[in-house]
Amino acid sequence: MKPDDIEALSFRIIDKEAGPHGYTKEEWSIVRRMIHTSADFEWIKIVRFHPKAIAKGIEAIRSGKSIITDTQMARMGIRQKEIKSYGGTVTCFMNDPLAAKKAIEKGVTRAKVAMDMAADYFKEGIYVVGNAPTALLRLIELIDAKITNPDLIVGLPVGFVNATESKALLLKQIQVPSITNKGRKGGSAVAASVINALIVLSQVY
């Protein structure tokens, strides 16, 4: 089978096994891709969409705005060819030597410093957090301080320390549209899949 045929068959299987779910057609196209990436149907119950999240994400992609990720894994998982065709870029500061240096000096995580560096360059765009709760917590602080104002946040940090709490805080803030979930689950691959689903939607709508 060709890759496209495998993907199409996978989606048909997911649609059949998922059953009724209550998402809009556009929301389901995103949740379905998250399930496809992880083979985990629990996403049906835990994903949360801000009412303007999808529209703002599509608009940002079509406008060529940058996408900033908290990990290289998330950056590499995003379809960069399509993003570049709109004039956008996909950037991650985690491996920047300056981020490592500042993190040691300040005694904080590189993820937190990387968000500070990103905010210096990108006041708008789509911020994607798929790994580090500290990155999401710092991003929320930067928004509250009016240092940055993203078009969309994909907030899916994973883990046992502050992952659930950081996403709960993201849901409480309504200034910036977000796509996130309740609980510990997350991950860079799933976060990238959300952007890829938005890219597909940007080509359809």
Salt bridges, closest charged atoms under 4 A:
GLU7 OE2 - ARG33 NH1 3.29
ASP15 OD2 - ARG32 NH1 2.93
ASP40 OD2 - LYS185 NZ 2.40
GLU42 OE1 - LYS185 NZ 2.52
GLU105 OE2 - LYS101 NZ 2.61
ASP116 OD1 - ARG138 NE 2.63
GLU124 OE1 - LYS65 NZ 3.11
GLU141 OE1 - ARG138 NH1 2.90
ASP151 OD2 - LYS65 NZ 2.94
